[in-house]
């Protein structure tokens, strides 16, 4: 079953189970809404799979319907499955040359995008040759013939950076800037690109110096997509070695946003960030000729 279909099936399974519990407890939608602390219309939307309830709402639903502790735990498992999309890279790329257009669709509905990256320059900030080298090192490997299309798709997404109606905030660890994925001339151009984009009014780029005291430990990058539409849900995308996770549970989203705030607080911006970029560029230029490949 495709991932999207599996996610929808999980959401319908949760909706049907919640309705079954309400009917089994002989509660009207209005009475259940009073006990859970939500509107009757939201009860209807939840049972019709138009709205996914939060963990807290499901816990209150379980209490209102007299569910046992073990049954309530199984219900929480259904909630987890309804909120988290799991996309193994191998299967995600089977029917697509690349995933840039899929990400772009999410970005097009995003008002504010928060990006944290500890190990590599974020995709929206990458120059073409840097991006090409990222794709050639990806596992599972992109066929060589598909790499140019993937690079073009990534560069096409960057047009959004110049839309003043949208906001982009990046926090990048110094280690990501030092990651030698390309020759010196490419790395120098990449650092220059980052500094140039940081001058855009709707783009904020914070850099975490290696000398900065650690305030939290987040071993992987993540992206928070805050929707332009107030009615839509905030999403978090997490890239792991073997798969991409899309998280929508409000509690989990808040956890990532708290981590984002901590990381942002340890970053340097403006002139200090520009100074760090210039220092890194000077180190690259000082490398001996045999290190330049």
BELZI-V926536 format. One record per residue. N is the residue number from 1. RES is the residue in one letter. SS is DSSP state (a for helix, b for strand, c for the rest). PSI is psi in whole degrees, 0 to 359 (* if undefined). D_FIRST is the distance of its C-alpha to the first C-alpha in Angstrom with 1 decimal. Layout:
# BELZI-V926536
N|RES|SS|PSI|D_FIRST  N|RES|SS|PSI|D_FIRST
This chain:
# BELZI-V926536
1|X|c|129|0.0  2|X|c|152|3.8  3|X|a|317|6.4  4|X|a|320|8.3  5|X|a|323|6.4  6|X|a|318|6.1  7|X|a|315|9.7  8|X|a|320|10.8  9|X|a|321|9.8  10|X|a|321|11.8  11|X|a|320|14.5  12|X|a|324|14.9  13|X|a|318|15.1  14|X|a|314|17.9  15|X|a|316|19.6  16|X|a|321|19.9  17|X|a|320|21.2  18|X|a|320|23.7  19|X|a|320|25.0  20|X|a|318|25.3  21|X|a|319|27.3  22|X|a|313|29.6  23|X|a|322|30.3  24|X|a|325|30.9  25|X|c|0|33.4  26|X|c|46|35.0  27|X|c|138|34.9  28|X|c|165|34.9  29|X|a|323|32.9  30|X|a|316|36.2  31|X|a|319|37.3  32|X|a|319|34.0  33|X|a|320|34.2  34|X|a|318|37.7  35|X|a|325|36.7  36|X|a|333|33.8  37|X|c|31|35.8  38|X|c|175|33.7  39|X|c|157|34.3  40|X|a|326|33.6  41|X|a|327|31.7  42|X|a|324|29.3  43|X|a|315|28.7  44|X|a|318|27.7  45|X|a|323|25.4  46|X|a|315|23.7  47|X|a|341|23.3  48|X|c|6|22.0  49|X|c|20|19.4  50|X|c|337|21.5  51|X|c|139|22.5  52|X|c|124|21.1  53|X|c|156|24.0  54|X|c|168|25.4  55|X|a|320|25.7  56|X|a|320|29.4  57|X|a|322|28.7  58|X|a|321|26.4  59|X|a|318|29.1  60|X|a|324|31.7  61|X|a|317|29.7  62|X|a|317|29.5  63|X|a|317|33.3  64|X|a|331|34.0  65|X|c|7|32.4  66|X|c|32|34.0  67|X|c|143|30.9  68|X|c|164|31.7  69|X|a|318|31.2  70|X|a|321|28.6  71|X|a|325|26.6  72|X|a|325|26.9  73|X|a|319|25.5  74|X|a|325|22.4  75|X|a|321|22.2  76|X|a|328|22.5  77|X|a|322|19.5  78|X|a|323|17.5  79|X|a|315|19.2  80|X|a|315|18.3  81|X|a|330|14.6  82|X|a|338|15.2  83|X|a|338|17.2  84|X|b|122|15.7  85|X|b|135|13.0  86|X|b|116|12.4  87|X|b|96|11.8  88|X|b|137|12.9  89|X|a|320|15.3  90|X|a|314|14.4  91|X|a|325|10.8  92|X|a|327|12.2  93|X|c|0|15.0  94|X|c|323|13.5  95|X|c|7|13.6  96|X|c|146|16.4  97|X|c|321|20.0  98|X|c|175|20.1  99|X|c|9|18.9  100|X|a|322|22.3  101|X|a|326|21.7  102|X|a|316|18.7  103|X|a|322|21.1  104|X|a|324|23.9  105|X|a|319|22.2  106|X|a|317|22.2  107|X|a|326|25.8  108|X|a|336|27.0  109|X|c|10|26.4  110|X|b|135|28.0  111|X|b|319|31.7  112|X|b|132|32.2  113|X|b|124|30.3  114|X|b|124|31.3  115|X|b|128|30.6  116|X|b|131|31.6  117|X|b|117|31.6  118|X|c|346|33.4  119|X|c|349|33.1  120|X|c|155|32.7  121|X|c|130|33.8  122|X|c|146|31.2  123|X|a|320|29.5  124|X|a|347|31.3  125|X|a|356|34.6  126|X|c|141|34.1  127|X|c|168|36.4  128|X|a|311|35.1  129|X|a|324|36.3  130|X|a|313|35.1  131|X|a|319|31.6  132|X|a|318|31.7  133|X|a|327|32.5  134|X|a|313|29.8  135|X|a|325|27.2  136|X|a|341|28.9  137|X|c|0|28.7  138|X|c|148|25.0  139|X|c|122|22.8  140|X|c|149|20.7  141|X|c|138|23.5  142|X|c|136|23.4  143|X|c|141|25.0  144|X|a|326|28.5  145|X|a|340|28.2  146|X|a|345|25.5  147|X|a|314|27.4  148|X|a|322|29.8  149|X|a|323|27.1  150|X|a|317|25.6  151|X|a|314|29.1  152|X|a|320|29.9  153|X|a|320|26.9  154|X|a|316|28.0  155|X|a|325|31.6  156|X|a|325|30.6  157|X|a|332|29.1  158|X|a|346|32.5  159|X|a|328|34.2  160|X|a|335|33.0  161|X|a|337|35.4  162|X|a|10|38.3  163|X|c|108|37.4  164|X|c|347|39.9  165|X|c|353|37.9  166|X|c|154|35.2  167|X|b|133|35.7  168|X|b|127|34.5  169|X|b|125|35.5  170|X|b|141|35.1  171|X|b|120|36.2  172|X|b|131|36.4  173|X|b|147|37.8  174|X|a|326|40.7  175|X|a|326|39.0  176|X|a|325|36.4  177|X|a|334|39.3  178|X|a|348|40.8  179|X|c|114|37.8  180|X|c|75|39.2  181|X|c|349|36.4  182|X|c|165|38.9  183|X|c|167|42.6  184|X|a|316|45.2  185|X|a|324|45.6  186|X|a|318|41.9  187|X|a|321|41.9  188|X|a|317|45.0  189|X|a|325|43.5  190|X|a|317|40.4  191|X|a|321|42.6  192|X|a|321|44.6  193|X|a|318|41.5  194|X|a|315|40.6  195|X|a|322|44.2  196|X|a|314|44.2  197|X|a|334|41.1  198|X|c|347|42.5  199|X|c|349|45.2  200|X|c|138|43.0  201|X|c|331|43.7  202|X|c|8|40.1  203|X|b|128|39.0  204|X|b|127|39.8  205|X|b|111|39.6  206|X|b|140|40.6  207|X|b|133|41.2  208|X|b|107|41.4  209|X|c|147|44.3  210|X|c|338|44.1  211|X|c|351|47.4  212|X|c|137|45.9  213|X|c|139|45.8  214|X|c|133|42.3  215|X|c|344|41.3  216|X|c|170|37.8  217|X|c|109|35.4  218|X|c|105|32.0  219|X|c|356|30.8  220|X|c|159|28.1  221|X|c|159|27.9  222|X|b|161|26.3  223|X|b|132|26.4  224|X|b|124|27.0  225|X|b|106|26.3  226|X|b|120|28.7  227|X|b|151|28.1  228|X|c|332|30.9  229|X|c|123|30.1  230|X|c|338|31.4  231|X|c|343|28.9  232|X|c|164|25.8  233|X|c|149|24.6  234|X|c|137|25.5  235|X|b|153|22.7  236|X|b|133|23.1  237|X|b|129|21.3  238|X|b|123|21.9  239|X|b|122|21.5  240|X|c|178|21.5  241|X|c|320|22.0  242|X|c|347|18.5  243|X|b|166|16.4  244|X|b|133|16.9  245|X|b|135|17.0  246|X|b|119|17.5  247|X|b|132|19.6  248|X|c|352|20.7  249|X|c|126|22.5  250|X|a|321|26.1  251|X|a|317|27.6  252|X|a|321|25.6  253|X|a|317|26.4  254|X|a|325|30.0  255|X|a|314|30.0  256|X|a|323|29.0  257|X|a|326|31.6  258|X|a|319|34.3  259|X|a|321|33.6  260|X|a|315|33.8  261|X|a|319|37.2  262|X|a|314|38.5  263|X|a|318|37.6  264|X|a|324|39.0  265|X|a|338|42.2  266|X|c|359|42.8  267|X|c|160|42.3  268|X|b|147|45.2  269|X|c|174|45.4  270|X|a|228|47.7  271|X|a|324|50.7  272|X|a|319|49.8  273|X|a|319|46.3  274|X|a|321|48.1  275|X|a|321|50.5  276|X|a|318|47.8  277|X|a|318|46.3  278|X|a|323|49.8  279|X|a|319|50.5  280|X|a|320|47.3  281|X|a|320|48.3  282|X|a|321|51.8  283|X|a|319|50.5  284|X|a|317|48.4  285|X|a|335|51.5  286|X|c|355|53.6  287|X|c|146|51.5  288|X|c|152|53.5  289|X|a|323|52.9  290|X|a|345|51.3  291|X|a|351|48.4  292|X|c|110|47.6  293|X|c|*|45.2
